[in-house]
Amino acid sequence: MSSVTNKIVDVANNIYDQSITSDSIAYIANFIRDRAIGQLNNLIGTNFYVDDALNYELNTNLTVDQISIIYELYEIFNLNRLIKLNGGSSAYSSISQVQSDGAFVKMVSKSEINKDMLQLRKQHIDALNNLVKSYNSNLITPLQVVGDDILSADYYSNEFNSDLIHNRRR
């Protein structure tokens, strides 16, 4: 895992480029500073913090995997906000379909839109869980390697040891 950046604005710009959002880069950077860094620390067991001495940037560089986790955290936050904004009224439009001169318009209820957003949020939550699992499993190193790998390959090839092996199998 190579270090990418410690600048929150660079991460926010990356999220802005990848996401379909009306939020500004400054808003996304504020989300990262206020919410995402703490959530990231909780999820992957790190100790990142926003350093006042570094112009409110992170104390260490983030990796690509960590930035991907922050992206998913933002997407889930953004979808939660949109679901709350959209969920106030579930009224249907009086016009359900209009077709004229080759143009086609279909009005969809807010409850259908919310259902789609809930499904999309579930997909992002699953992606976040997979990223966290993958990140944490990549950090695991074996404490002990068990086995006898100092014997040569021809150790079992001589006749005496071959008989011992065959006797053990019986």
C-alpha positions in Angstrom: 0.0 0.0 0.0 1.7 3.2 -1.1 1.1 6.6 0.4 -0.9 8.9 -1.8 -1.6 12.2 0.0 -2.3 13.8 3.3 -4.2 16.7 1.8 -7.9 16.5 2.5 -8.7 18.8 -0.4 -7.1 16.3 -2.8 -9.2 13.5 -1.4 -12.3 15.7 -1.6 -11.5 16.6 -5.2 -11.1 12.9 -6.0 -14.5 12.2 -4.5 -16.1 15.1 -6.3 -14.8 13.8 -9.6 -16.0 10.3 -9.0 -19.4 11.1 -7.4 -22.6 12.4 -8.8 -23.2 15.2 -6.4 -24.2 18.8 -6.2 -21.9 19.4 -3.2 -18.8 21.6 -3.5 -15.3 20.4 -2.9 -15.2 22.5 0.2 -18.3 20.8 1.6 -16.8 17.3 0.9 -13.5 18.4 2.5 -15.4 19.5 5.6 -17.3 16.2 5.7 -13.9 14.4 5.6 -12.5 16.5 8.4 -15.6 16.4 10.6 -16.9 12.9 10.1 -15.0 10.6 7.8 -11.6 10.6 9.6 -13.2 9.5 12.8 -15.2 6.8 11.1 -12.1 5.6 9.2 -10.2 5.3 12.5 -13.0 3.2 14.0 -13.4 1.0 11.0 -9.7 0.1 10.3 -8.1 0.8 13.7 -5.9 3.8 12.7 -5.1 7.0 14.6 -5.4 9.7 11.9 -6.2 13.2 13.0 -6.5 16.6 11.4 -3.3 18.6 12.4 -3.7 22.3 13.1 0.0 22.8 12.5 -0.3 21.3 9.0 -3.0 23.8 7.8 -5.8 21.4 8.9 -4.4 18.5 6.9 -3.9 14.9 8.1 -1.0 13.9 10.3 0.0 11.1 7.8 -0.5 10.1 4.2 -3.6 8.1 3.2 -3.3 5.0 0.9 -5.6 4.3 -2.1 -7.5 1.8 0.0 -8.1 4.3 2.8 -9.3 6.9 0.2 -11.7 4.3 -1.2 -13.2 3.7 2.2 -13.6 7.5 2.7 -15.4 7.6 -0.8 -17.9 5.0 0.3 -18.4 6.8 3.6 -19.3 9.9 1.7 -21.6 8.1 -0.7 -23.5 6.6 2.2 -23.7 10.0 3.9 -24.9 11.7 0.7 -27.6 9.0 0.0 -28.8 9.2 3.6 -29.2 12.9 3.2 -31.0 12.6 -0.1 -33.4 10.0 1.3 -34.3 12.3 4.2 -34.9 15.2 1.9 -37.0 13.1 -0.5 -38.9 11.2 2.1 -41.0 14.1 3.3 -43.8 13.6 0.8 -44.8 10.4 -1.0 -47.3 12.0 -3.3 -47.9 10.8 -6.8 -48.1 13.1 -9.7 -51.5 13.4 -11.4 -49.8 12.7 -14.7 -48.3 9.2 -14.9 -47.2 9.1 -18.6 -47.1 11.5 -21.5 -46.2 10.6 -25.0 -46.2 13.0 -27.9 -44.2 13.5 -31.1 -41.7 10.9 -30.2 -41.0 12.3 -26.7 -41.9 10.3 -23.7 -42.2 11.5 -20.1 -43.0 9.3 -17.1 -43.6 10.7 -13.7 -42.4 8.5 -10.8 -43.5 8.8 -7.2 -41.1 9.8 -4.5 -41.5 6.5 -2.8 -40.2 4.7 -5.9 -37.2 7.1 -6.0 -36.6 6.4 -2.3 -36.8 2.7 -2.9 -34.1 3.0 -5.5 -31.9 5.2 -3.3 -32.3 2.7 -0.4 -31.1 -0.1 -2.7 -28.2 2.1 -3.9 -27.3 2.9 -0.3 -27.3 -0.9 0.6 -24.9 -1.5 -2.3 -22.5 1.2 -1.0 -22.8 -0.3 2.6 -21.9 -3.7 1.2 -19.0 -2.2 -0.8 -17.8 -0.4 2.4 -17.9 -3.6 4.4 -16.0 -5.5 1.7 -13.3 -2.7 1.5 -12.9 -2.7 5.3 -12.7 -6.5 5.4 -10.1 -6.5 2.6 -8.1 -3.7 4.2 -8.0 -5.4 7.6 -7.2 -8.9 6.2 -4.3 -7.4 4.2 -2.7 -6.1 7.4 -2.7 -9.6 9.1 0.7 -11.3 9.1 1.3 -14.8 10.4 2.8 -15.0 13.9 4.3 -18.4 13.4 5.0 -20.6 10.4 4.6 -24.2 11.4 6.3 -27.0 9.6 9.6 -28.6 8.9 10.9 -27.2 5.7 14.6 -27.7 6.4 14.7 -31.3 5.1 15.8 -31.8 1.5 13.5 -33.2 -1.1 15.4 -36.5 -1.4 15.0 -37.2 2.3 12.0 -39.4 1.7 13.4 -41.0 -1.4 15.8 -43.5 0.1 14.6 -47.1 0.8 14.7 -47.0 4.6 12.6 -43.9 5.0 10.2 -45.1 2.3 9.5 -48.2 4.3 8.8 -46.2 7.4 6.3 -44.1 5.5 4.6 -47.1 4.2 4.4 -48.7 7.6 2.8 -45.6 9.1 0.1 -45.7 6.5 -1.0 -49.2 7.4 
